[in-house]
């Protein structure tokens, strides 16, 4: 018998309805539904109930929400080594495996053991100020240095394993994992990385130069961003959900996190097939 949990974005109207359906179907498929979690719009996760008797470990968690909910869930469940199965209640659903109408199909596949667990690289971002570590964050997509609200550029230098690379005058810089390479980094002109590539991509945001390009580095390297000038509103954001104010002289250290996110895969589709499907959907959505 598999033990599962369900994390629901409480701001999605369909969430409570699907939760009731999953609770009913879990009994039909002989699952032990242990925990329920509420995910808030501010990306807080609260365990609200233990539905059955306690067990040592949850085998997997169904996450009901959009990509933002899944980003939040990975930070909570990845350190616990618990795989997640995303069920899309959002718009694009790039990180989701199922749509709401496919819940029966998903539970049948899991019950039969017909699934794979795919690992994804996560990053760790630290802020060092006056040689003291003042903040630590973890994320699945990216760490981003941004200038904030004012239309003025900031200056920063980029190092890889303490080797100087270059200095930018720009609106900021994105350090993305392969998963995050299809998000903000892509919009800023960065390349798309296959999730199996063990790398980070460094993409400047609106650099004041004709020669700046993205840089791909191995994910066993440490990336350091030294902030030369910054505005009062300059921020480090991770996955667009965690933020920390940045001051001149701060150092942002980004490297591979000590754990990986795990995703349940039920469909026989490649990364490139998924990429084609979601990019077409994105174009239709914007049209």
N, C-alpha and C positions, 0 to 999 in steps of 0.2 A: 504494500500500500504506500503510495506517495503522499507526502505531507506538503501542502501548498499554502501559500499566503496570497492575499489580494491587497494591492495598494490602489486606492481610488482617488483621483483628483476631485475634491469635494466641490469644485466650482463648475464641473461639467454636469449638465442636466441629466445626461444619459447614464452617468456613473452609478447612482443608487439602483436604477433599474437593472443594469447589467450585473451589479453585485448580487442582487437577489437571484438572478438567473444562474449565476455561477455557483452560488450556494446550493441551489436545487440540483444542478447538473453534477456537482462534485459528489453528492450522495449517490447519484445514478451510476457514476463511473468509479465508485469505491475509492475516492480520494479522502484523505483526512484534511479538512480545511481548518488550519490552526489559527492563523492570525489575520486580522484586518488592520489596514493602515490608512490613515487619511493624509493626503498630500494637499497642502495649502498653496495658494497662489504665490506666497512668499517662499515657497520651496521648503517648508517645514514638514517633516514626517513624524506623525504621532501614531504609536501602536494603540489602537482603541479597544481591542478585544482579543482575548484568547477564546476561540469558539469551542474548541475541544480540549481534551487533556493535554498537558504539556508534553512536548517531545524535545529531544536533544537538538534537532536541526530541521529547518525547513528545506525541502528539496528544491523548490523553485517558487518564484513569486510572479503572479499575473499583475501587470501594471496597466491600469485603465486611465488613459489620458493622451495628451499629445506628446510631441518630442520634448518639450520642456519638462513635463512630468517624468519622462524616462531619464532625462539628464539628471534630474534630482534624485530619482530612485537609484541610479547607478552609484552615486556617491554614498548612499546609505547602505546598499546591499553588497557592493563589490568588496569592501573590506571584510565582510562576513562570508565571502566566497559563495554567495547564493546567486544562481542564475535567474534572469528575469525574462518574461515573455511579454512583449509589448502589444497591447490591444488599442488601436488608434481611435481616440475620441477627439482628435484635433483636426488640423487642416492637411498638411502634407504627409505626416506620419512616416518620415524617412527612417526612423529608428524602430518602427513597429513591425511586427511580423503578421499580425492579423487585423482584420476589420471586425466590427462588432458582430456582424452576421456569421462570422466564421468561428465563433466560440465553440460550438459543438464539434466542428472539425478539429480544432486545436486540442480539446480535451481527449478526443478519441486517439489522436496521434500520440499524445503524452502517455495515455493509459497503455498503448501498445508498445511504447518505447521507441517509436519511430521519429526520432528527432536527434539533432546534433547540438552541441554546445560550442558556440563560437566565442573566442576570447578577443577582446579589444583593448588596445593600449590606453591607459589613462595617464594624465600628467600631474605633477606636483609643482606648485608655484609658491615660492617664498619671497618675502620682502625683507631685505636687510637694510637697516638704517643705523648709521653711526656704528657699524660693525656688530649690531645687535639684530637678531631675528625678531621681527615684530608682527609677522602674519604668515600663515600657511594655509593653502587651499589645495583642493584636489578637483579634477574635472575630467570629463570624457572628451569634450570638443576642443577647447582652446583657452589660452590665457592671452588677454589683450591689454596693452597699454594704450590709453586714449587721452586725448587732450582735454576732453570735457566740452562744456557748452560754448566757450568763446572761440571765435574764428581766428585762432593764432596757432602757429605750429610749435612743437616742442622738439628739443634736441636730445638725442640719446645715442649711445654707442652699443654695438652688439659684439659679444665675445662667444666663442664656442670652445669649451674646455680651456678657458683662460687665454685662448688665441684671439687676438683682435681681428675682427672681420671688417667692419666699416662703421661710420657714423652717419646718422640720418637727421635731416630736418624734415619732419613729417607730422601728420595728424596722429600718428601712433604706429603700433606694430602688433601683428598677430602671430602667436606661436601655436600651431594647430597639430593635433594628432591626425593620423589617417582618417579617422571618423570625422573629425572637425574640418578636414580639408574640403568637404562639400558644403560647408556652412559659410561663416563670415569670410574666411580666407578666400573662398571661391569668388565671392562677391567683390573682393578687393583685388582680384586678378591672379590669385594663386592657383597652382596646379592641383588636380585631383589625385590623391594617393590611394592605391588599393589598400584595403585594411590589413592585408598580409604583409605589406611593406613595413619594416621596422625602422620608422623614421619620424621626424618632425618636419614641418614646413614653416619657415619664417617669412612672413609677408608684410612689407611696410604698407601703411595706409596713406595714400596720397602723398608720396615723398616728393620733395621739391628738387627733383633731378630728372634727367632724361634717361639715366642709366640703371636705375634701381630695378631689380628683379627679385622674385622669391628665391629662397635658398632652402634646399632639402638637406637635412643632416641626420645622421644615424641616431636612433633613440637611446643609445647608451652614452650619448654626449650630454654635457651640461651647458645650457644656454644662459648667458648672463646679459642682462640689459642694464646699462648704467645710465641713469637719467641725468642729463646735464642741466637742462632747463625744463621747468614744468609750470603749469598754471595751478591756481588754487583748486580748480575742479578736475585736475588730472587724476585718473583712476587706473588701477589694475582691476579688470573684471575677469572672472573665470566662468565659462559656460554661460555668460550673460546673466548669471544668477547670484554671484558672490562678488562683492566689491570692496576695495580698500583705497583710501586716498594716498596719492603719491606726491612726494616732495623732491626738489632738486637734491641730488646726491644719493638718492635711494638706489639700491640694486635689486633687480628682480631676477631670481634664479629659477629656471624652469628645467625640470628633468622628468624622466619616467617615474611614475608613481610606483610604490612597492607592491601593488596588487593590480589585477586586470579586471575589467568588467566582463561578465559572462552573459551571453544572450542565447536564448533557446531559438533554434532554427528548425522550422517544420516543412518549409517548402523547398523544392528542388530548383532553386533559382540562383544564379551567380550574382556577384556584386555588380557586374556590368549590366545584367538584365534589370536588376533593381534600380540601378542608376538611370537607365533609359526610361523606365516606367515613372519614376518619381520626377524626373526632369520634365517629362511630358505633362504630368499632373500639375507641376509648378507653373508651366506656361499657360495651361488652361485656367488655373486659378487667377493668374495675373491678368489674363485677357478679360 
